[in-house]
């Protein structure tokens, strides 16, 4: 294991997020995979990352019309992705 791997976060997908990934097209899957890789490096700061108001340790990553909503557990170096979907549906 390299020292760079020690700095990245592990990612865990909820069933809801996994389901969305399975149903979406291959191009969108690749875009989401690239976004998740960016989040693994720094899940709290970034051009497309914003904290969710009123929710501690919860963030959203926006990717065009898609949103990835996740919780960060810094002590465990873990990102829990709770949902992935279109902007209009994600916060329901």
C-alpha positions, 0 to 999 in steps of 0.5 A: 500500500502506498502512502497516497492510498493511506490518504484516500477515503474508502467509499460505501454505497447505500442500496439506493445509490447502487440501484441508481448506478445499475439503472443509469447508462454507461456514460453516466456511470463513468462520470459518477465513478470519476466524481467519486474518485475525486471525492476520495481525495478530499470529500469536504472541499472542492469545486463541486462540493457543498455542505448540506445546510443543517446536517453535520458531516453531510455534503453534496457533489454536483455533477451537471444535473446529478447530485451525489449526497454523502456523509463523511466519517473523517475518523474512519476515513470513510464516505457513505454515499446515501443517494445519487440522482437528478437534482429535482429528485435527490432531496425528496 
